[in-house]
Amino acid sequence: MASKDAELLDMIVKHGFHKHSIRVPKQISGQQVAVKDLELEIQNCIKVPVGRQKIIFKGRFLKESEKSLASYGIGNGSIIMVIGDKFDPESDENMKIMAGIEQKIKDIEKSYSEMEATFTHLKDDLSVSTNAKDSQGDIKDLQKKTAFIIENLSKQLESLDSLVLSDELTIVKQKRRTIVKEIQRILNKCDSLDEEFVNFCK
């Protein structure tokens, strides 16, 4: 049985003055590893987006993404050169937009925390007064605030969904997925709190 190392392809990738060790499987889904697989690994390791890469091996550009690395004569220990600028998140317009959305989400969660604290205070008061009807007006106000927060979060989701992201920039797509998960987390908290409001008023 072949060792795991025998199933991997180790290369040296030069980018500018730096050298990087890159390792890819020799086969992916039963197919020989292709140029496109190397492009993705370079993007992940060196942060040069696929669309900006020019990969050179022995003076030859690797232009056909679907071709196998073996067809270019690339094997273990091969030295490859890549030309292209690294991705700069600070200058990317989509990343700037998402940074703004992230800040809005932080502000929204702060409002949620304040609302949750208010509800906790109402429940503490109830333990003393034992009259939930006295607090129903306050609960309705909190329900309105919850609805506003949910609406605001939904708008942020729409803003994220409207962004046109290149398939080549996986770092940007990963950022969007992270923010979407954060929004969904707060939405779930809002749903749970809204259920508590309903049960409180019964």
Backbone bond lengths (Angstrom), bond angles and torsions (degrees), N, CA, C in turn:
res aa  C-N    CA-C-N  psi(-1)  N-CA   C-N-CA  omega(-1)  CA-C   N-CA-C  phi
1 M - - - 1.467 - - 1.528 109.49 -
2 A 1.345 116.81 132.28 1.465 121.06 -177.02 1.518 110.42 -70.60
3 S 1.336 115.35 144.48 1.462 119.99 177.12 1.516 109.26 -73.15
4 K 1.339 115.47 163.10 1.461 119.66 179.26 1.521 111.32 -62.51
5 D 1.338 116.91 -37.73 1.461 120.83 179.77 1.522 111.39 -61.97
6 A 1.344 116.82 -34.08 1.463 120.72 -179.72 1.521 111.33 -68.75
7 E 1.345 117.00 -18.88 1.460 121.60 -179.44 1.526 111.94 -92.09
8 L 1.339 116.57 1.06 1.463 121.29 -176.73 1.521 111.41 -114.66
9 L 1.324 114.39 154.83 1.458 121.69 179.91 1.521 108.03 -116.40
10 D 1.326 116.29 118.72 1.464 121.59 -179.00 1.525 109.93 -104.78
11 M 1.328 115.45 129.28 1.466 121.23 -179.28 1.521 110.20 -134.20
12 I 1.309 115.60 162.18 1.459 122.20 171.74 1.526 107.13 -108.74
13 V 1.321 116.29 125.30 1.464 120.81 179.01 1.520 108.74 -112.72
14 K 1.315 115.84 122.45 1.465 121.71 177.89 1.526 109.36 -95.66
15 H 1.323 114.89 130.07 1.467 120.53 175.65 1.518 107.21 -136.22
16 G 1.332 116.02 109.82 1.460 119.29 -173.61 1.515 109.94 65.04
17 F 1.344 115.43 -128.80 1.467 120.23 179.48 1.525 112.50 -92.44
18 H 1.325 116.32 3.15 1.468 120.20 -173.85 1.526 111.83 -106.95
19 K 1.336 114.59 148.17 1.458 121.75 175.44 1.525 108.82 -115.06
20 H 1.312 115.84 138.74 1.459 121.22 -178.97 1.525 109.51 -129.03
21 S 1.327 115.48 138.27 1.465 120.20 174.07 1.523 108.56 -86.66
22 I 1.315 116.03 121.95 1.460 121.64 -179.04 1.520 108.56 -117.32
23 R 1.327 115.42 134.29 1.466 120.43 179.82 1.525 109.14 -128.92
24 V 1.329 115.59 128.37 1.469 120.94 177.35 1.528 109.01 -132.51
25 P 1.334 118.07 155.38 1.468 119.93 175.04 1.528 109.86 -66.52
26 K 1.325 116.42 148.25 1.468 119.28 176.94 1.524 111.34 -71.03
27 Q 1.330 115.28 -26.44 1.459 119.88 176.97 1.521 109.76 -134.54
28 I 1.335 115.52 143.25 1.461 121.99 176.12 1.523 107.20 -130.06
29 S 1.325 116.11 121.30 1.474 121.81 -177.70 1.526 111.52 53.40
30 G 1.329 115.88 39.91 1.455 120.62 176.52 1.515 114.98 80.07
31 Q 1.332 116.79 -0.41 1.463 121.39 179.94 1.525 109.89 -109.80
32 Q 1.345 115.76 148.40 1.460 119.47 175.96 1.524 110.01 -60.30
33 V 1.332 116.19 140.49 1.458 120.18 -179.57 1.526 109.15 -58.37
34 A 1.341 115.56 135.38 1.463 121.40 -173.72 1.526 111.50 -110.35
35 V 1.317 114.32 172.81 1.472 120.83 178.31 1.527 110.37 -57.65
36 K 1.339 116.95 -39.50 1.470 120.47 -178.73 1.532 111.47 -61.46
37 D 1.336 117.09 -32.68 1.469 120.76 178.49 1.526 110.71 -70.46
38 L 1.326 115.22 -38.19 1.465 119.78 176.24 1.526 110.27 -66.49
39 E 1.328 116.80 -38.89 1.468 121.31 178.83 1.528 111.03 -58.81
40 L 1.327 116.19 -44.51 1.467 120.50 179.86 1.522 111.55 -65.66
41 E 1.336 116.22 -39.14 1.464 120.06 179.65 1.525 110.50 -67.20
42 I 1.325 116.83 -38.70 1.471 120.82 176.25 1.523 109.87 -64.00
43 Q 1.331 116.45 -41.22 1.464 120.32 178.24 1.524 110.83 -61.62
44 N 1.327 116.97 -43.66 1.464 121.20 -178.46 1.525 112.41 -68.79
45 C 1.335 116.51 -39.86 1.472 120.77 -174.02 1.524 113.37 -87.01
46 I 1.330 116.07 -40.10 1.465 119.78 -172.59 1.527 112.04 -105.87
47 K 1.344 116.89 -13.58 1.467 123.14 177.86 1.524 113.07 70.19
48 V 1.338 116.62 27.38 1.465 120.37 171.31 1.527 106.53 -98.33
49 P 1.342 118.70 114.43 1.465 120.48 -177.97 1.527 111.93 -57.14
50 V 1.318 115.65 147.72 1.464 121.28 -177.96 1.522 111.36 -52.68
51 G 1.331 116.51 -43.84 1.461 120.56 -177.20 1.516 114.46 -65.42
52 R 1.323 117.09 -17.34 1.471 120.83 -179.29 1.531 112.42 -100.55
53 Q 1.309 116.72 -3.48 1.470 120.12 -173.47 1.527 112.86 -82.61
54 K 1.315 114.64 138.75 1.461 122.27 165.12 1.526 105.75 -125.58
55 I 1.323 115.28 110.59 1.462 120.75 -175.56 1.529 109.44 -99.97
56 I 1.319 114.96 130.88 1.468 120.79 -176.39 1.528 109.75 -125.37
57 F 1.330 115.42 133.95 1.464 121.23 174.40 1.529 108.37 -134.13
58 K 1.328 114.98 118.73 1.464 121.96 -179.18 1.532 111.76 52.58
59 G 1.342 114.62 45.31 1.458 120.51 176.29 1.515 115.24 77.31
60 R 1.313 116.58 6.93 1.469 121.02 -177.40 1.526 110.46 -117.32
61 F 1.332 116.51 130.35 1.457 120.97 177.73 1.531 109.98 -75.98
62 L 1.333 115.09 135.84 1.466 120.58 176.83 1.529 107.65 -90.84
63 K 1.328 115.98 87.58 1.461 121.09 -171.74 1.526 113.53 -91.66
64 E 1.320 117.12 -24.61 1.468 120.14 -175.01 1.526 110.18 -97.37
65 S 1.330 115.28 103.84 1.468 121.27 -173.21 1.521 113.95 -62.74
66 E 1.322 116.87 -30.02 1.465 120.23 -175.96 1.526 112.76 -81.90
67 K 1.328 117.45 -15.64 1.467 119.94 -177.83 1.523 110.55 -72.07
68 S 1.313 115.98 147.22 1.463 120.21 179.75 1.523 110.41 -72.95
69 L 1.321 115.40 152.97 1.467 119.79 176.42 1.525 110.24 -63.51
70 A 1.332 115.74 -34.77 1.466 120.17 -179.41 1.525 111.45 -61.60
71 S 1.343 116.54 -33.16 1.468 119.84 -178.84 1.523 111.76 -67.60
72 Y 1.337 115.85 -20.13 1.467 120.75 175.73 1.528 111.13 -93.34
73 G 1.327 116.00 -0.09 1.457 120.08 -179.38 1.516 114.21 83.91
74 I 1.329 116.34 15.89 1.469 120.93 -178.90 1.526 109.81 -84.83
75 G 1.332 115.81 129.29 1.455 121.15 178.84 1.512 110.39 -142.68
76 N 1.326 116.53 -166.87 1.467 120.81 179.27 1.523 110.61 -58.63
77 G 1.323 115.34 133.30 1.458 120.60 177.81 1.512 114.60 83.98
78 S 1.333 117.51 -0.22 1.467 119.95 179.62 1.525 110.39 -63.92
79 I 1.327 115.10 143.76 1.468 121.18 178.23 1.525 108.16 -106.46
80 I 1.315 115.24 121.90 1.462 122.12 -174.97 1.523 108.97 -119.48
81 M 1.316 116.07 145.46 1.465 120.56 177.00 1.526 108.76 -111.84
82 V 1.319 116.05 138.23 1.462 120.13 175.04 1.524 108.99 -124.70
83 I 1.317 115.48 133.49 1.460 122.48 177.32 1.523 107.54 -112.55
84 G 1.321 116.99 138.15 1.465 120.68 178.81 1.510 111.18 150.01
85 D 1.326 115.82 149.12 1.467 121.24 -179.00 1.518 111.08 -79.68
86 K 1.313 115.45 142.37 1.459 120.69 174.95 1.525 110.00 -68.11
87 F 1.326 113.87 157.29 1.459 119.76 177.06 1.518 109.53 -74.32
88 D 1.341 116.24 129.91 1.460 121.86 178.79 1.527 108.57 -111.43
89 P 1.338 117.80 101.40 1.469 120.20 -176.92 1.521 113.80 -60.93
90 E 1.334 117.02 -27.34 1.464 119.99 -177.45 1.525 112.55 -72.32
91 S 1.331 116.95 -22.18 1.464 119.84 -179.20 1.531 112.45 -103.30
92 D 1.332 117.00 -3.79 1.463 120.62 -179.32 1.531 110.17 -82.31
93 E 1.329 116.43 127.80 1.466 121.14 -175.35 1.527 111.99 -63.67
94 N 1.330 117.04 -41.00 1.467 119.87 179.68 1.525 111.60 -64.62
95 M 1.331 116.54 -37.76 1.466 120.08 178.09 1.528 110.73 -66.79
96 K 1.333 116.29 -35.84 1.471 120.25 177.16 1.525 110.31 -64.47
97 I 1.342 115.77 -43.38 1.467 120.27 179.04 1.526 110.23 -62.23
98 M 1.332 116.21 -43.58 1.465 120.08 -178.92 1.526 112.01 -67.89
99 A 1.321 116.69 -31.20 1.470 119.92 175.92 1.527 109.65 -64.09
100 G 1.340 116.21 -39.22 1.466 120.72 177.01 1.515 111.61 -65.22
101 I 1.328 116.33 -40.64 1.464 121.05 178.40 1.529 110.42 -65.41
102 E 1.317 116.26 -40.61 1.471 120.65 177.72 1.523 111.23 -58.22
103 Q 1.329 116.46 -42.04 1.461 120.26 -180.00 1.530 110.46 -65.20
104 K 1.336 116.34 -40.50 1.466 120.31 177.91 1.524 110.52 -61.79
105 I 1.323 116.07 -39.78 1.465 120.64 -179.62 1.530 110.64 -65.17
106 K 1.330 116.47 -39.26 1.467 120.22 176.77 1.524 110.62 -61.59
107 D 1.334 116.26 -42.01 1.469 120.77 178.80 1.529 110.70 -65.48
108 I 1.332 115.55 -39.98 1.464 120.37 179.22 1.528 110.54 -64.29
109 E 1.328 116.34 -43.03 1.468 119.48 -179.51 1.530 110.77 -66.25
110 K 1.321 116.01 -32.59 1.467 119.39 176.26 1.528 109.74 -63.37
111 S 1.340 116.44 -42.31 1.468 120.90 177.52 1.523 110.48 -63.03
112 Y 1.330 115.40 -39.56 1.466 119.70 178.21 1.528 110.47 -61.92
113 S 1.317 117.04 -45.08 1.470 121.44 -178.59 1.526 110.92 -61.74
114 E 1.331 116.41 -39.36 1.470 120.77 178.15 1.525 110.27 -65.07
115 M 1.336 115.85 -40.99 1.459 121.18 179.28 1.531 110.73 -65.69
116 E 1.318 116.14 -40.76 1.464 121.34 178.54 1.529 110.57 -63.30
117 A 1.328 116.04 -39.26 1.467 120.85 178.73 1.528 110.70 -65.68
118 T 1.335 116.04 -38.48 1.467 120.66 177.71 1.524 110.45 -62.72
119 F 1.319 115.84 -42.29 1.465 120.39 179.74 1.527 111.03 -65.32
120 T 1.309 116.79 -40.37 1.469 121.13 177.33 1.524 110.16 -60.46
121 H 1.324 115.91 -40.56 1.472 121.05 178.48 1.532 110.47 -63.80
122 L 1.347 116.41 -40.13 1.466 120.26 178.84 1.526 110.87 -64.14
123 K 1.320 116.27 -40.48 1.467 119.95 179.17 1.526 110.73 -65.77
124 D 1.324 116.38 -36.21 1.470 120.18 177.47 1.523 110.49 -65.86
125 D 1.341 115.70 -39.44 1.467 119.87 177.91 1.520 110.89 -64.65
126 L 1.343 115.47 -37.24 1.459 120.17 -179.15 1.522 111.19 -63.66
127 S 1.312 116.19 -34.80 1.461 119.69 -179.46 1.526 111.13 -64.60
128 V 1.341 114.60 -18.50 1.466 119.65 178.77 1.525 110.79 -95.31
129 S 1.366 116.21 -46.04 1.463 120.35 -174.52 1.524 112.85 -85.56
130 T 1.357 116.80 -25.65 1.472 124.02 -177.49 1.526 112.39 55.32
131 N 1.329 118.67 27.14 1.463 122.24 178.43 1.526 109.17 -129.78
132 A 1.336 116.37 95.51 1.465 121.11 -176.41 1.518 111.99 -66.85
133 K 1.363 116.88 -27.27 1.467 119.50 -178.00 1.524 111.93 -61.09
134 D 1.327 116.40 -30.65 1.466 120.16 179.97 1.524 111.57 -63.53
135 S 1.316 116.48 -23.50 1.467 120.66 -175.65 1.524 113.20 -102.71
136 Q 1.338 118.30 0.75 1.458 120.39 -174.11 1.525 112.65 -63.59
137 G 1.328 116.72 -34.94 1.466 119.87 177.73 1.519 110.99 -63.64
138 D 1.330 115.48 -41.61 1.470 119.99 178.32 1.528 110.88 -65.73
139 I 1.333 115.27 -38.22 1.466 119.61 179.81 1.528 110.44 -64.11
140 K 1.325 116.79 -40.96 1.469 120.02 178.63 1.526 111.13 -61.16
141 D 1.331 115.37 -38.62 1.474 119.32 176.88 1.529 110.68 -62.92
142 L 1.331 115.44 -41.75 1.465 119.77 179.43 1.532 111.24 -66.52
143 Q 1.336 115.75 -36.68 1.466 119.30 177.75 1.530 111.10 -63.92
144 K 1.327 115.94 -38.49 1.471 120.12 177.21 1.528 110.73 -64.51
145 K 1.327 115.10 -41.09 1.470 119.39 179.18 1.529 110.89 -65.41
146 T 1.339 115.41 -38.31 1.468 119.59 178.14 1.522 110.38 -63.37
147 A 1.334 115.93 -43.88 1.468 120.61 179.22 1.531 110.50 -61.51
148 F 1.337 115.66 -38.55 1.470 120.23 178.98 1.532 110.78 -65.17
149 I 1.333 115.81 -42.14 1.471 120.40 179.30 1.528 110.46 -63.71
150 I 1.341 116.14 -43.83 1.470 120.23 179.11 1.527 110.65 -61.49
151 E 1.327 115.52 -42.45 1.474 120.08 178.50 1.530 110.96 -62.57
152 N 1.324 115.56 -42.69 1.466 120.80 -179.62 1.530 111.24 -64.55
153 L 1.324 115.98 -42.90 1.467 120.14 178.26 1.529 111.22 -64.53
154 S 1.328 115.84 -37.83 1.468 120.22 178.14 1.527 110.78 -63.16
155 K 1.327 116.06 -36.63 1.470 120.39 177.34 1.529 111.08 -64.98
156 Q 1.332 115.74 -37.67 1.469 119.35 178.66 1.533 110.27 -66.83
157 L 1.334 116.02 -37.13 1.468 119.72 176.08 1.525 110.83 -62.89
158 E 1.332 116.17 -40.74 1.466 120.74 178.42 1.526 110.60 -63.57
159 S 1.331 116.03 -40.31 1.469 120.22 178.97 1.524 110.79 -62.98
160 L 1.329 116.10 -41.99 1.466 120.34 178.51 1.522 111.25 -65.64
161 D 1.328 115.31 -40.21 1.463 120.29 -178.11 1.526 111.68 -67.20
162 S 1.332 116.65 -27.48 1.469 120.86 -177.33 1.532 112.75 -79.21
163 L 1.334 116.93 -12.22 1.465 119.84 -179.86 1.528 110.25 -69.53
164 V 1.309 115.42 134.12 1.469 120.74 177.23 1.522 107.42 -96.52
165 L 1.329 116.05 107.27 1.461 121.38 -175.36 1.522 110.87 -109.35
166 S 1.297 115.04 133.56 1.464 120.56 178.65 1.522 110.38 -69.86
167 D 1.327 116.59 139.56 1.465 121.10 177.11 1.523 111.53 -62.04
168 E 1.336 115.65 -21.24 1.457 120.21 -176.41 1.525 112.25 -76.30
169 L 1.342 116.56 -23.56 1.463 120.07 -176.25 1.527 109.98 -99.57
170 T 1.321 116.11 77.61 1.464 120.02 -177.86 1.519 111.86 -64.47
171 I 1.328 117.90 -29.23 1.467 120.83 -179.28 1.526 110.83 -63.31
172 V 1.342 116.82 -34.96 1.466 121.38 179.12 1.524 109.52 -72.66
173 K 1.317 116.42 -41.52 1.467 119.99 178.74 1.526 111.28 -64.59
174 Q 1.322 116.25 -38.96 1.466 120.52 177.80 1.523 110.57 -63.43
175 K 1.324 115.93 -38.45 1.465 120.91 178.56 1.523 109.70 -62.61
176 R 1.335 116.42 -44.84 1.463 119.54 179.61 1.528 110.72 -62.52
177 R 1.338 116.81 -43.08 1.473 119.68 178.91 1.524 111.47 -59.87
178 T 1.328 116.62 -39.62 1.467 121.14 179.70 1.527 110.93 -63.15
179 I 1.337 116.15 -43.06 1.471 120.17 -179.43 1.525 110.42 -67.75
180 V 1.335 116.83 -40.59 1.465 120.76 178.67 1.532 110.23 -59.97
181 K 1.329 117.15 -42.88 1.471 121.16 178.07 1.529 111.03 -61.82
182 E 1.327 116.15 -38.64 1.468 120.56 179.34 1.530 110.40 -65.31
183 I 1.326 116.64 -42.39 1.467 120.87 177.91 1.527 109.96 -62.74
184 Q 1.318 116.88 -44.76 1.465 120.85 -179.71 1.525 111.47 -62.93
185 R 1.323 116.36 -35.11 1.469 120.69 178.01 1.530 110.28 -62.37
186 I 1.331 116.46 -44.88 1.470 120.00 -179.37 1.525 110.49 -70.25
187 L 1.334 117.04 -37.56 1.467 120.36 177.34 1.526 110.73 -60.44
188 N 1.316 117.02 -40.44 1.468 120.93 178.07 1.525 110.97 -63.71
189 K 1.325 116.16 -39.21 1.470 120.35 177.51 1.526 110.28 -64.41
190 C 1.332 116.51 -39.32 1.467 120.68 178.98 1.526 110.84 -64.52
191 D 1.329 116.33 -42.13 1.469 120.28 178.75 1.526 111.08 -61.86
192 S 1.328 116.09 -42.04 1.468 120.42 179.70 1.522 111.07 -65.21
193 L 1.330 115.85 -41.26 1.464 119.96 -179.65 1.523 110.64 -67.34
194 D 1.325 116.67 -37.95 1.462 120.46 179.34 1.526 110.70 -63.80
195 E 1.323 116.90 -36.82 1.468 120.88 175.92 1.524 110.52 -64.20
196 E 1.321 115.78 -38.24 1.472 119.78 177.69 1.522 110.61 -63.75
197 F 1.332 116.94 -38.48 1.471 120.63 178.06 1.525 110.19 -59.54
198 V 1.333 116.01 -46.11 1.467 121.50 -178.66 1.526 110.43 -62.41
199 N 1.313 116.39 -46.06 1.472 120.32 -179.76 1.523 111.49 -65.91
200 F 1.312 116.21 -33.60 1.460 121.19 -179.47 1.525 111.00 -64.25
201 C 1.343 115.73 -35.56 1.468 119.98 -175.23 1.526 113.22 -85.92
202 K 1.336 117.42 -5.07 1.468 119.49 -179.22 1.519 111.29 -70.84
